[in-house]
């Protein structure tokens, strides 16, 4: 069977890459297609022609309408079989197959084994009834087959399909990785908790560290990867002994595979951020961590079911500041039980930790979560299975929430918006600190820290103003509020544009740090320094050489991104004359196109010719991005 797997790929989409490798191992033909926004619909439909099955990975509820429109377009184009999966599709499977008949079948929970059986069965609904873990609509009824157990041994799965684009962060070849699935927490707002309750078996599973490092070593030695981004929801667990034992295993495996010059990022709960663990992680190459902080008051943490203390959150950030580890957090400031006291505590926390990468958002009620169930039971939820919202219980804070959402949409939650760029640039700062030990790099990081602080201070100042303005108004429709809000919106836009310009200027000067380290020069006074930088240049060249060679052997995965002529940045091309002389025993780097400094995913700069291999995706960085607010919408789709 020919299967096309479709999903977002702003980062490597490990969900569809695991599915692809499982299909290919079983003898099926599988390809990947990027669907990063509704604008990609036409390109995906064109690419789907001739495939027997199209699988849609719909993880994010905020993109439900885009994926459903894509399913309708695929059906209209004659797609024989449309399969949907992912967090949101799993949680709303019954409603989706009832109201959207272009979806033939939904895979519930993890799909590696289920999709194999569906691919073997094809569009034969009689065969589907014996496949555990699927939901479909037949003869006016929703058919839900038996439960499929969660994959107990994650290392029994083939490693992800690594075809496609090369990801660079400040010139460092990067790959995404999973060392575990599930979560040890039970937060009321989180769809991950809901997802892993929907299948029998363990809710949290970890891979063998030796097998994880084997996967890393292949990427390191064969593709030149030097940064590894772990997408585990819990890289650490609530046990100091277990965490030290696991790090022992990682250290042995990394040493055995000759991997010393790497960097990596993780996600972590503040209660698990113990100093001795982080000192060891720092030594192994930890350069960035996302902390699940969410609230700075006991009442706020209780409202969203998060089990930790404010002191633990504060201590975790202070530790990263002392260890020079890039760290990021988001405040779920507006939740159903928010009060002036909880909002004030969150604002104070942000002011006290203004030097870290940060953002704020409303706590959304995602499908199937305990928080959604609570809001429905209390009669506070509005909307339907596509999106539900609610009013904050305290009227003055509800007004503040709605005013803040209206004011900061472009700044805080838009793709390529100011906060995403600053958060991503902060990650680049961690990469620069790890891989570029030069005076120019240190200067760049100091400028980034100043810009990050200025941006955060600006956000907190404006957020304080809009909260006070909305709380003091009787209604958001009051003429006096409307006039004051219009003035505030105009000032926010001017200040945001100025900060974006500073962010772009800083990004443009990243090549002063990156290009010497990867063997290309723009300023003749910049010099290559250090044996480690020479090794880094060779690693970058290896990554591109391997990718280009692979591209000649097989058709590359589709990349729905604009092509940019290599002449756009002639100084970013590594040649034999500009590359550093290799150290003894190191391979001479071939002439490989290298793109310049980071840019947001949506406007990635590709400075490679069309026949030079997969395109380069230059990143501002990784972020645990605060999703845009959910908005109630009409049901839409085909009625039953």
C-alpha positions, 0 to 999 in steps of 0.5 A: 500500500502507498500511504501519505502521512500528513502533519505539521513539520515546523519541527520534526513531527515524530508522530508521523515519522514513527508511523512511517518507519513502522509502515516501511518496515512492514513493506509498505510505501510511506511518504511525509507531507507538511501541513503547517497551515491552511495555505498548504491544503492545495499542495497536500491534495496534489501530492496525495494523488495516487496514494491508497491511504492518507493519514492526517495527524491532528494533534492540536485542537486549535487547528481542527477546522484546517484539518477537517477542511483538508479531509473534505478536499482530499475526499473531493479529489477522490482519495480512497481512504482517509485515516485520522489520528493524534491527541485531539482526534483520539479525544473527539473520535465519536463526534468527528466521525459522526459529523465529518464523513470525509474521515473514514476511520480514526486511530485511537491513541498510539497508531504504529500497530493499528495503522499497519492493520488498517493499511493491510485491510484497506477501505474494507469496513468489514475488516476494520471491526476486528482491528483494535483501537479504531472508530468509524461510522457505519449504517448510522452508528459510531463503531468503536472496536476493542481497546488496543494496549499501549506499546509497552516496549518502546524500543520494539518500534523502529526508529523514526523515519529521518528523511527530509529537511535538515534542521539548523539552530545557529548552524548546528545540525539538530534532530528531535528525539523521544526517550519516553511517552506519557507523563507522570503528572495528572494536570487537569488541563492537559490533553496528554493525560487524557490521551494516555488514559484511553488505552490499557497499559502503562501511562508512562513508559521510558526507553532504555538509555543505551538504545536512545544513545544508539539512535543518537550515535547513528545521527551523530556519526552518519548525519553530523547531528550535534544538538538533540531536542528531547520531546519527552514530557518528563525527561526526569521523574520524581525520584532522585535515585532513579534520575541519577541511575538513568544519567549513569546509563546515559553517560556510559552510553555516550562515552562508549559511542564517542559523543562528547561535543553535543548539546540537548534540550529537555522539558522538566517539572520544577519539583524534579529539578534537583541541583545535583541532577542539573549539574550532571546534565550541564556537564553532558551538554544540557543547554535549554530546559522548558519548565512547566510552571503555569501558576505562582499561587497555591490557589492557581495551581490547585485550580488547574490540578498541578501538583507542585509549589511556587518555591519549587518553581522559583528554585528551578529558575534560580538554579538555571540562572546560576548554571547558565542554562537557557530556561523558559516558562509560561504562566497560565494566568487566566484560568477558571478560578483566577482572582485579583490575588492569583493574577497579582501573584503571577505578575509578581512572579514574572517581574521577579523572573523577568530575565528568563524566556517567558509568555502567558496565556489563558488556560484552555479547556481541551477535549476530554480533559478533567477541566473541560468535564468540570466546566461542562458539569458546572454549566460554564463551557460554551461551544462544542466538540470543535472548541469550547471556552468559558468565563472566568468566575471573577467578572473583573478578571474575566474582563481583564482576560478578554482584553488581554487576549484581544491586545496580545494576539499578534505578540504572544500567540501568532506564529512568528510573533514577537514572543515566539521569536524572543523565546526561540532566540533564547534557545539560540543563545543556549546553542551559541553558548554551548558551541561557539566559545568566542568573544563575538559569541559572548557579546551576542549573548549579552545583547540577546539577554538585554533584548529579552529582558526589554521585551519581557518588561514591555510585555509585563508593563502593558499587561499590567496596564490592560488588566488595570484598565479592564478591571476598572471598567464596568464593561468592555463596551464602555465608551471610555474603555474603548477609547483607552483600549484603542490608544493602548493597542496603538502603543502596543503595536508601535512598541512591538514593531520596534522590538521586532526590528531589534530582534531581526537586527540581532538575528542578522548579526548572528552570522558574525558568530555562526559563519566563522564556526562553520567555515564561512567568512563574511568579515575577514577579521573574524578567525576560526578558533579552537579544535572544537570549532573545526570539528563542528565545521566538519559535522555541519558539512557531514550533515549536508553531504549525507543528506544530499547523497540520500536525496540522489537515491530516493525521492525526498519527502515533500517540503512545502516551503519556498525555494530561495536561490543560492545567490541570496547569500553568497557569503554563506557558501562553504568552499575549499578556500574558506573552510578551516583546515581539518585537524589530524584524523578529521575528514576534509569538509566538502563544499556544501551550501550553508544557510545564514542565521536563524529565521522563523519556520514560516519564513525559513531561508533556503540557500541551497540549490534545488539539486543540493539535497533537502532544504535547510530549515533555519530556526529561531529556536524551539519553544513550548509554545503557548497555543492561541486561544480556542474560539467556539465555532459552528459544528460544520462538516457533513451532518449525519 
